[in-house]
Amino acid sequence: MSAHDEAFSGFVAARRPHLLRTAFALCGDWHRADDLVQTSLLKLYAAWRRVEPGSEEAYVRTILVRAHIDQTRRPWWKRERSGDLPERPGPAVQVEERSELFDALQALPEMQRKVVVLRHWLQLSVAETARELRISEGTVKSHSSRGLTALRACLESGDASRA
């Protein structure tokens, strides 16, 4: 195995669980999250030699967010989404999935969820979030404010459908 492949394998081993949780927070479905991560890692591997050392995380995160945006634009996604079958994830996943925060997060409108995940979970700046989502900084701020307000109300009431 080349040094290039070893470095990539080490990155994947260390960061894949985090990427999977991030993808789940964006899309709300473990199977789609896994597909997003796989797509992102394939694209990262193709560009691995060009990626600046130390910026791999930001590079793959950008790929992940854009892949999610591309996927939600497809007309088949909206049709399949309404007919999803219930899932049976493993025990470790069930604990995370049952949390009130994840339930409330999934109830947010899609753009608010994306902004909240990028700004507050991944701790990106307003400018970085705007760049990732290709929206203005003012839009990031308003979606962040509205999303956090809805999350607070939902968590205080204990009703995830209110977000």
Backbone as ProteinMPNN parsed JSONL, in Angstrom:
{"seq_chain_A": "MSAHDEAFSGFVAARRPHLLRTAFALCGDWHRADDLVQTSLLKLYAAWRRVEPGSEEAYVRTILVRAHIDQTRRPWWKRERSGDLPERPGPAVQVEERSELFDALQALPEMQRKVVVLRHWLQLSVAETARELRISEGTVKSHSSRGLTALRACLESGDASRA", "coords_chain_A": {"N_chain_A": [[0.849, -1.173, 0.0], [0.59, 2.206, -0.847], [2.061, 5.265, 0.431], [0.306, 7.313, 0.06], [-2.188, 5.973, -0.076], [-2.204, 4.858, 2.487], [-2.28, 7.14, 4.126], [-4.759, 8.161, 3.386], [-6.439, 6.026, 4.167], [-6.015, 6.082, 6.947], [-7.108, 8.588, 7.559], [-9.807, 8.143, 6.851], [-10.483, 6.058, 8.634], [-10.291, 7.425, 11.055], [-12.091, 9.608, 10.803], [-14.557, 8.814, 9.662], [-16.803, 7.942, 11.361], [-17.597, 10.409, 12.528], [-18.206, 11.878, 10.214], [-20.376, 10.382, 9.316], [-22.284, 10.837, 11.352], [-22.6, 13.582, 11.007], [-23.653, 13.654, 8.392], [-26.053, 12.293, 8.879], [-27.297, 14.123, 10.563], [-27.778, 16.113, 8.729], [-29.491, 14.898, 6.804], [-31.246, 13.068, 8.056], [-31.623, 10.318, 7.796], [-30.277, 7.172, 8.144], [-29.396, 5.417, 6.119], [-29.271, 7.006, 3.808], [-27.437, 8.829, 4.801], [-25.167, 7.23, 5.02], [-24.752, 6.688, 2.299], [-24.195, 9.296, 1.41], [-21.798, 9.79, 2.782], [-20.158, 7.802, 1.667], [-20.108, 8.624, -1.04], [-18.88, 11.112, -0.704], [-16.381, 10.368, 0.343], [-15.341, 8.911, -1.798], [-15.039, 10.941, -3.719], [-13.239, 12.531, -2.325], [-11.038, 10.8, -2.212], [-10.315, 10.71, -4.9], [-9.319, 13.256, -5.188], [-7.318, 13.385, -3.344], [-4.452, 13.708, -3.465], [-4.244, 16.353, -4.197], [-5.292, 17.792, -2.122], [-4.684, 20.055, 0.447], [-2.439, 19.396, 3.109], [-3.834, 19.053, 6.308], [-6.182, 20.336, 5.694], [-8.038, 18.504, 5.047], [-10.373, 17.745, 6.405], [-12.115, 19.986, 6.162], [-12.348, 20.003, 3.407], [-13.608, 17.523, 2.77], [-15.951, 17.894, 4.197], [-17.146, 20.0, 2.804], [-17.611, 18.69, 0.376], [-19.441, 16.778, 1.304], [-21.668, 18.335, 2.228], [-22.401, 19.604, -0.172], [-22.993, 17.386, -1.74], [-25.243, 16.462, -0.396], [-27.005, 18.604, -0.845], [-27.196, 18.447, -3.655], [-28.391, 15.932, -3.864], [-30.895, 16.333, -2.673], [-32.121, 17.895, -4.528], [-32.932, 16.283, -6.549], [-35.657, 14.874, -8.304], [-36.601, 12.228, -7.803], [-35.899, 11.761, -5.182], [-37.723, 13.071, -3.539], [-40.048, 11.611, -4.065], [-39.353, 8.991, -3.228], [-38.826, 9.439, -0.555], [-41.262, 9.813, 0.779], [-42.239, 7.257, 0.884], [-40.639, 5.732, 2.544], [-39.477, 2.907, 4.336], [-39.733, 1.707, 7.729], [-36.765, 1.759, 9.72], [-34.231, -0.421, 11.104], [-31.856, 0.26, 12.923], [-28.559, -0.435, 14.363], [-27.777, -1.051, 17.909], [-26.068, 1.01, 18.973], [-26.575, 3.124, 17.288], [-29.295, 3.487, 17.7], [-29.483, 4.656, 20.23], [-28.449, 7.218, 19.845], [-30.203, 8.126, 17.89], [-32.621, 8.274, 19.177], [-32.491, 10.462, 20.765], [-33.766, 13.484, 22.088], [-32.862, 15.85, 21.0], [-31.996, 15.176, 18.396], [-34.439, 14.379, 17.32], [-35.844, 16.794, 17.437], [-34.204, 18.354, 15.831], [-34.528, 17.117, 13.349], [-37.093, 17.858, 12.809], [-36.966, 20.459, 12.05], [-37.198, 22.92, 9.393], [-35.554, 22.225, 6.277], [-33.358, 23.993, 5.433], [-32.904, 25.5, 7.764], [-32.112, 23.416, 9.444], [-29.725, 22.595, 8.175], [-28.144, 24.908, 8.479], [-28.059, 25.156, 11.308], [-26.76, 22.752, 11.983], [-24.255, 23.051, 10.67], [-23.323, 25.523, 11.771], [-23.543, 25.24, 14.607], [-23.093, 22.611, 15.422], [-20.906, 21.68, 13.941], [-19.436, 23.897, 14.311], [-18.785, 26.004, 12.523], [-17.917, 29.205, 11.215], [-20.01, 32.118, 10.57], [-19.416, 33.112, 8.029], [-18.078, 30.896, 6.875], [-20.142, 29.002, 6.893], [-21.991, 30.261, 5.212], [-20.534, 30.199, 2.84], [-20.281, 27.411, 2.443], [-22.965, 26.646, 2.036], [-23.671, 28.279, 0.042], [-25.089, 30.716, 0.334], [-26.142, 33.98, 1.53], [-24.476, 35.767, 4.238], [-26.245, 37.065, 5.936], [-28.562, 35.569, 5.533], [-27.749, 33.167, 6.628], [-27.53, 33.939, 9.314], [-30.218, 34.591, 9.923], [-31.553, 32.13, 9.486], [-30.219, 30.591, 11.352], [-30.927, 31.854, 13.769], [-33.763, 31.541, 13.756], [-33.908, 28.753, 13.628], [-32.65, 27.947, 16.04], [-34.391, 29.124, 17.891], [-36.731, 27.665, 17.349], [-35.819, 25.092, 18.024], [-35.301, 25.413, 20.792], [-37.922, 25.957, 21.736], [-39.166, 23.566, 21.052], [-37.68, 21.655, 22.534], [-38.148, 22.542, 25.119], [-40.872, 22.125, 25.344], [-40.995, 19.462, 24.842], [-41.965, 18.331, 22.553], [-41.295, 17.169, 19.528], [-42.477, 17.648, 17.092], [-43.072, 20.283, 16.922], [-40.958, 21.897, 16.102]], "CA_chain_A": [[0.0, 0.0, 0.0], [1.406, 3.411, -0.95], [1.911, 6.238, 1.516], [-0.932, 8.037, -0.291], [-3.318, 5.142, 0.353], [-2.158, 4.724, 3.948], [-2.74, 8.402, 4.711], [-6.208, 8.234, 3.165], [-7.067, 5.017, 5.036], [-5.958, 6.599, 8.313], [-8.098, 9.662, 7.653], [-11.142, 7.535, 6.817], [-10.692, 5.336, 9.889], [-10.446, 8.375, 12.148], [-13.144, 10.602, 10.609], [-15.807, 8.299, 9.104], [-17.947, 8.013, 12.291], [-18.017, 11.806, 12.641], [-18.85, 12.234, 8.949], [-21.677, 9.709, 9.275], [-23.192, 11.575, 12.238], [-22.876, 14.859, 10.348], [-24.56, 13.381, 7.273], [-27.355, 11.978, 9.454], [-27.882, 15.377, 11.039], [-28.241, 16.856, 7.555], [-30.564, 14.276, 6.013], [-32.212, 12.391, 8.914], [-31.805, 8.918, 7.408], [-28.961, 6.531, 8.246], [-28.982, 4.84, 4.836], [-28.864, 8.13, 2.95], [-26.218, 9.38, 5.387], [-24.07, 6.347, 4.617], [-24.518, 6.952, 0.875], [-23.534, 10.596, 1.305], [-20.416, 9.651, 3.24], [-19.439, 7.024, 0.649], [-19.901, 9.508, -2.191], [-17.907, 12.129, -0.307], [-15.062, 9.761, 0.48], [-14.866, 8.594, -3.148], [-14.581, 12.189, -4.324], [-12.038, 12.926, -1.598], [-9.935, 9.941, -2.634], [-9.898, 11.139, -6.234], [-8.623, 14.535, -5.071], [-6.469, 13.306, -2.145], [-3.098, 14.251, -3.697], [-4.338, 17.806, -4.371], [-5.803, 18.411, -0.894], [-3.631, 20.575, 1.324], [-2.375, 18.729, 4.415], [-4.497, 19.8, 7.378], [-7.487, 20.857, 5.271], [-8.828, 17.367, 4.575], [-11.685, 17.774, 7.058], [-12.93, 21.021, 5.513], [-12.571, 19.589, 2.019], [-14.627, 16.467, 2.728], [-17.201, 18.466, 4.692], [-17.722, 20.734, 1.674], [-18.131, 17.677, -0.545], [-20.61, 16.166, 1.947], [-22.794, 19.274, 2.205], [-22.831, 19.8, -1.564], [-23.625, 16.138, -2.196], [-26.589, 16.456, 0.183], [-27.8, 19.59, -1.588], [-27.464, 17.86, -4.978], [-29.311, 14.807, -3.706], [-32.249, 16.8, -2.367], [-32.673, 18.537, -5.73], [-33.399, 15.263, -7.483], [-37.092, 14.618, -8.124], [-36.874, 10.902, -7.252], [-35.687, 11.774, -3.738], [-38.976, 13.466, -2.892], [-40.997, 10.504, -4.186], [-38.918, 7.873, -2.378], [-38.827, 9.839, 0.841], [-42.571, 9.62, 1.385], [-42.533, 5.844, 1.015], [-39.58, 5.044, 3.282], [-39.865, 1.872, 5.293], [-39.06, 1.896, 9.016], [-35.422, 1.184, 9.787], [-33.813, -1.115, 12.317], [-30.422, 0.457, 13.092], [-27.916, -1.14, 15.468], [-27.993, -0.476, 19.24], [-25.354, 2.274, 19.188], [-27.267, 4.131, 16.5], [-30.607, 3.725, 18.303], [-29.341, 5.568, 21.363], [-28.288, 8.566, 19.305], [-31.378, 8.482, 17.114], [-33.749, 8.539, 20.078], [-32.33, 11.673, 21.564], [-34.728, 14.556, 21.808], [-32.248, 16.853, 20.14], [-32.059, 14.718, 17.01], [-35.84, 14.444, 16.894], [-36.171, 18.2, 17.222], [-33.415, 18.801, 14.691], [-35.14, 16.595, 12.129], [-38.373, 18.532, 12.582], [-36.713, 21.795, 11.498], [-37.136, 23.019, 7.93], [-34.259, 21.738, 5.792], [-32.285, 24.99, 5.445], [-32.595, 25.799, 9.161], [-31.359, 22.279, 9.957], [-28.368, 22.658, 7.622], [-27.428, 26.017, 9.112], [-27.818, 24.822, 12.714], [-25.734, 21.702, 12.039], [-22.943, 23.602, 10.308], [-22.904, 26.584, 12.686], [-23.489, 24.93, 16.036], [-22.548, 21.278, 15.679], [-19.558, 21.661, 13.361], [-18.823, 25.132, 14.788], [-18.272, 26.847, 11.454], [-18.276, 30.62, 11.342], [-21.098, 32.539, 9.69], [-18.859, 33.204, 6.673], [-17.834, 29.533, 6.376], [-21.453, 28.383, 6.655], [-22.53, 30.892, 4.002], [-19.762, 29.68, 1.704], [-20.633, 25.988, 2.263], [-24.345, 26.522, 1.552], [-23.827, 29.229, -1.069], [-26.123, 31.701, 0.672], [-25.531, 35.166, 2.146], [-24.25, 35.686, 5.684], [-27.492, 37.475, 6.58], [-29.474, 34.426, 5.483], [-27.246, 32.224, 7.633], [-27.897, 34.45, 10.641], [-31.668, 34.485, 10.166], [-31.904, 30.716, 9.62], [-29.664, 30.139, 12.625], [-31.772, 32.388, 14.847], [-35.073, 30.89, 13.715], [-33.718, 27.343, 13.949], [-32.383, 27.802, 17.473], [-35.631, 29.451, 18.59], [-37.625, 26.514, 17.193], [-35.267, 23.99, 18.825], [-35.557, 25.704, 22.209], [-39.356, 25.772, 21.999], [-39.448, 22.138, 20.936], [-37.069, 20.935, 23.649], [-38.827, 22.943, 26.355], [-42.205, 21.518, 25.378], [-40.865, 18.012, 24.696], [-42.723, 17.928, 21.365], [-40.428, 17.328, 18.361], [-43.232, 18.057, 15.91], [-43.259, 21.735, 16.954], [-39.788, 22.626, 15.605]], "C_chain_A": [[0.896, 1.238, 0.0], [1.159, 4.33, 0.25], [0.629, 7.055, 1.316], [-2.155, 7.272, 0.214], [-3.363, 4.976, 1.865], [-2.672, 5.98, 4.637], [-4.255, 8.522, 4.557], [-6.936, 7.249, 4.075], [-7.092, 5.474, 6.489], [-6.977, 7.703, 8.534], [-9.506, 9.086, 7.725], [-11.441, 6.828, 8.138], [-10.978, 6.3, 11.046], [-11.712, 9.231, 12.018], [-14.483, 10.058, 10.126], [-16.979, 8.342, 10.096], [-18.487, 9.442, 12.447], [-18.742, 12.257, 11.369], [-20.238, 11.614, 8.844], [-22.699, 10.427, 10.163], [-23.567, 12.928, 11.632], [-23.864, 14.676, 9.21], [-25.959, 13.051, 7.784], [-28.053, 13.25, 9.94], [-28.415, 16.211, 9.873], [-29.478, 16.235, 6.919], [-31.587, 13.499, 6.843], [-32.463, 10.929, 8.594], [-30.429, 8.257, 7.381], [-28.487, 5.938, 6.927], [-28.522, 5.927, 3.866], [-27.578, 8.752, 3.473], [-25.011, 8.541, 4.978], [-23.728, 6.541, 3.134], [-23.788, 8.276, 0.67], [-22.064, 10.511, 1.711], [-19.591, 8.879, 2.21], [-19.121, 7.881, -0.576], [-18.818, 10.535, -1.883], [-16.495, 11.554, -0.225], [-14.488, 9.351, -0.881], [-14.315, 9.841, -3.836], [-13.314, 12.693, -3.638], [-10.838, 12.098, -2.04], [-9.401, 10.369, -4.003], [-9.062, 12.419, -6.178], [-7.551, 14.527, -3.981], [-5.095, 13.938, -2.338], [-3.109, 15.773, -3.825], [-4.766, 18.521, -3.097], [-4.625, 18.816, -0.015], [-3.61, 19.798, 2.633], [-2.965, 19.634, 5.509], [-5.863, 20.347, 6.981], [-8.404, 19.745, 4.769], [-10.253, 17.396, 5.13], [-12.608, 18.791, 6.389], [-13.28, 20.615, 4.085], [-13.681, 18.545, 1.927], [-15.966, 16.967, 3.25], [-17.904, 19.243, 3.579], [-18.327, 19.762, 0.669], [-19.427, 17.089, 0.013], [-21.835, 17.08, 1.867], [-23.31, 19.456, 0.785], [-23.481, 18.539, -2.138], [-25.049, 16.043, -1.645], [-27.501, 17.423, -0.565], [-28.165, 19.032, -2.96], [-28.51, 16.755, -4.884], [-30.743, 15.273, -3.444], [-32.89, 17.523, -3.542], [-33.286, 17.527, -6.69], [-34.871, 14.944, -7.24], [-37.402, 13.25, -7.513], [-36.73, 10.883, -5.741], [-36.993, 12.101, -3.021], [-40.008, 12.354, -2.958], [-40.617, 9.361, -3.248], [-39.045, 8.206, -0.898], [-40.172, 9.574, 1.499], [-42.907, 8.155, 1.598], [-41.483, 5.057, 1.771], [-40.161, 4.005, 4.236], [-39.173, 2.143, 6.621], [-37.724, 1.158, 9.035], [-35.217, 0.45, 11.101], [-32.303, -0.94, 12.472], [-29.894, -0.316, 14.297], [-28.102, -0.408, 16.785], [-27.299, 0.864, 19.457], [-26.052, 3.409, 18.454], [-28.604, 4.476, 17.135], [-30.527, 4.726, 19.439], [-29.271, 7.003, 20.851], [-29.56, 9.036, 18.611], [-32.552, 8.871, 17.999], [-33.636, 9.852, 20.824], [-33.324, 12.745, 21.135], [-34.144, 15.586, 20.854], [-32.305, 16.436, 18.679], [-33.484, 14.74, 16.489], [-36.226, 15.88, 16.566], [-35.443, 18.746, 16.0], [-34.039, 18.344, 13.376], [-36.469, 17.267, 11.813], [-38.191, 19.942, 12.015], [-36.839, 21.775, 9.979], [-35.701, 22.744, 7.463], [-33.135, 22.772, 5.883], [-31.919, 25.384, 6.87], [-31.758, 24.675, 9.759], [-29.921, 22.323, 9.466], [-27.548, 23.735, 8.321], [-27.101, 25.689, 10.566], [-26.723, 23.758, 12.834], [-24.356, 22.283, 11.738], [-22.447, 24.627, 11.318], [-22.643, 26.078, 14.099], [-22.973, 23.534, 16.354], [-21.11, 21.212, 15.169], [-18.775, 22.924, 13.695], [-18.135, 25.927, 13.682], [-18.681, 28.288, 11.731], [-19.447, 30.931, 10.413], [-20.605, 32.57, 8.246], [-18.625, 31.815, 6.074], [-19.141, 28.816, 6.047], [-22.074, 28.945, 5.382], [-21.833, 30.351, 2.765], [-20.142, 28.225, 1.411], [-22.001, 25.828, 1.608], [-24.644, 27.429, 0.363], [-25.031, 30.156, -0.864], [-25.425, 32.88, 1.341], [-25.359, 34.96, 3.656], [-25.499, 36.096, 6.454], [-28.509, 36.345, 6.617], [-29.054, 33.366, 6.494], [-27.692, 32.665, 9.027], [-29.395, 34.288, 10.917], [-32.102, 33.032, 10.315], [-31.39, 30.156, 10.948], [-30.546, 30.598, 13.786], [-33.121, 31.679, 14.902], [-34.963, 29.405, 14.105], [-33.488, 27.114, 15.428], [-33.619, 28.115, 18.31], [-36.6, 28.268, 18.532], [-37.13, 25.322, 18.008], [-35.532, 24.194, 20.312], [-37.016, 25.436, 22.562], [-39.714, 24.293, 21.995], [-38.907, 21.365, 22.138], [-37.72, 21.297, 24.984], [-40.191, 22.283, 26.475], [-42.14, 19.988, 25.318], [-41.593, 17.464, 23.486], [-41.898, 18.206, 20.112], [-41.186, 17.787, 17.13], [-43.411, 19.572, 15.847], [-42.131, 22.492, 16.296], [-40.018, 23.231, 14.247]], "O_chain_A": [[1.856, 1.307, 0.766], [0.178, 4.181, 0.978], [-0.039, 7.433, 2.278], [-3.041, 7.844, 0.849], [-4.442, 4.955, 2.457], [-3.413, 5.897, 5.617], [-4.949, 8.933, 5.487], [-7.944, 7.602, 4.688], [-8.086, 5.272, 7.186], [-7.635, 7.75, 9.574], [-10.306, 9.496, 8.566], [-12.528, 6.983, 8.695], [-11.81, 6.017, 11.907], [-12.342, 9.546, 13.027], [-15.475, 10.785, 10.176], [-18.072, 8.749, 9.702], [-19.7, 9.647, 12.492], [-19.767, 12.935, 11.44], [-21.168, 12.245, 8.341], [-23.851, 10.602, 9.766], [-24.714, 13.364, 11.733], [-24.809, 15.453, 9.073], [-26.949, 13.48, 7.191], [-29.256, 13.422, 9.744], [-29.4, 16.934, 10.026], [-30.406, 16.947, 6.536], [-32.706, 13.288, 6.374], [-33.437, 10.356, 9.084], [-29.525, 8.719, 6.685], [-27.289, 5.955, 6.644], [-27.505, 5.777, 3.189], [-26.721, 9.159, 2.688], [-23.96, 9.08, 4.631], [-22.555, 6.556, 2.761], [-22.872, 8.365, -0.147], [-21.196, 11.092, 1.059], [-18.457, 9.255, 1.914], [-17.999, 7.861, -1.084], [-17.943, 10.792, -2.71], [-15.534, 12.181, -0.67], [-13.278, 9.435, -1.091], [-13.255, 9.798, -4.459], [-12.419, 13.222, -4.296], [-9.744, 12.633, -2.222], [-8.192, 10.388, -4.232], [-8.197, 12.637, -7.027], [-6.937, 15.561, -3.719], [-4.618, 14.641, -1.447], [-2.087, 16.417, -3.587], [-4.617, 19.739, -2.999], [-3.706, 18.036, 0.231], [-4.668, 19.561, 3.217], [-2.631, 20.815, 5.61], [-6.627, 20.778, 7.845], [-9.428, 20.014, 4.141], [-11.214, 17.108, 4.417], [-13.759, 18.479, 6.085], [-14.392, 20.864, 3.618], [-14.587, 18.668, 1.103], [-17.014, 16.511, 2.791], [-19.123, 19.15, 3.43], [-19.428, 19.987, 0.168], [-20.4, 16.921, -0.723], [-22.916, 16.638, 1.48], [-24.52, 19.462, 0.56], [-24.416, 18.628, -2.934], [-25.957, 15.596, -2.345], [-28.643, 17.087, -0.88], [-29.317, 19.132, -3.383], [-29.404, 16.66, -5.725], [-31.694, 14.67, -3.941], [-34.102, 17.739, -3.54], [-34.08, 17.897, -7.554], [-35.287, 14.763, -6.096], [-38.377, 13.123, -6.771], [-37.371, 10.07, -5.076], [-37.327, 11.477, -2.014], [-40.769, 12.164, -2.009], [-41.476, 8.822, -2.549], [-39.343, 7.331, -0.085], [-40.222, 9.154, 2.656], [-43.773, 7.836, 2.412], [-41.434, 3.832, 1.656], [-41.205, 4.216, 4.853], [-38.109, 2.762, 6.632], [-37.575, 0.085, 8.45], [-35.934, 0.672, 12.077], [-31.542, -1.867, 12.193], [-30.66, -0.789, 15.138], [-28.54, 0.742, 16.79], [-27.879, 1.765, 20.062], [-26.109, 4.532, 18.954], [-29.012, 5.637, 17.116], [-31.418, 5.562, 19.592], [-29.953, 7.89, 21.365], [-29.949, 10.198, 18.727], [-33.38, 9.698, 17.617], [-34.597, 10.298, 21.45], [-33.662, 12.873, 19.958], [-34.85, 16.128, 20.003], [-32.628, 17.249, 17.814], [-33.713, 15.087, 15.33], [-36.857, 16.146, 15.544], [-36.012, 19.514, 15.224], [-34.073, 19.098, 12.403], [-36.919, 17.244, 10.667], [-39.155, 20.552, 11.551], [-36.614, 20.743, 9.347], [-34.747, 23.011, 8.195], [-32.053, 22.447, 6.37], [-30.74, 25.585, 7.164], [-30.806, 24.934, 10.494], [-28.993, 22.113, 10.247], [-26.403, 23.505, 8.708], [-25.977, 25.922, 11.011], [-25.853, 23.861, 13.699], [-23.4, 22.031, 12.471], [-21.273, 24.608, 11.687], [-21.642, 26.44, 14.718], [-22.466, 23.301, 17.451], [-20.212, 20.749, 15.872], [-17.585, 23.014, 13.396], [-17.041, 26.459, 13.876], [-19.679, 28.544, 12.406], [-19.825, 30.111, 9.577], [-21.299, 32.106, 7.341], [-18.935, 31.58, 4.906], [-19.234, 28.11, 5.044], [-22.619, 28.199, 4.568], [-22.48, 30.076, 1.754], [-20.306, 27.852, 0.249], [-22.181, 24.981, 0.732], [-25.715, 27.361, -0.24], [-25.86, 30.348, -1.754], [-24.245, 32.791, 1.681], [-26.002, 34.103, 4.262], [-25.783, 35.537, 7.513], [-29.23, 36.177, 7.601], [-29.897, 32.742, 7.138], [-28.173, 31.854, 9.818], [-29.789, 33.895, 12.015], [-32.928, 32.721, 11.173], [-32.057, 29.342, 11.586], [-30.868, 29.812, 14.677], [-33.567, 31.266, 15.973], [-35.815, 28.876, 14.819], [-34.061, 26.195, 16.013], [-33.873, 27.456, 19.319], [-37.216, 27.912, 19.537], [-37.933, 24.614, 18.617], [-35.939, 23.265, 21.01], [-37.314, 24.774, 23.556], [-40.478, 23.829, 22.842], [-39.602, 20.516, 22.695], [-37.829, 20.454, 25.874], [-40.62, 21.922, 27.571], [-43.093, 19.301, 25.688], [-41.819, 16.257, 23.395], [-41.808, 19.354, 19.677], [-40.562, 18.281, 16.191], [-43.855, 20.096, 14.825], [-42.322, 23.658, 15.948], [-39.124, 23.874, 13.698]]}, "name": "protein", "num_of_chains": 1, "seq": "MSAHDEAFSGFVAARRPHLLRTAFALCGDWHRADDLVQTSLLKLYAAWRRVEPGSEEAYVRTILVRAHIDQTRRPWWKRERSGDLPERPGPAVQVEERSELFDALQALPEMQRKVVVLRHWLQLSVAETARELRISEGTVKSHSSRGLTALRACLESGDASRA"}
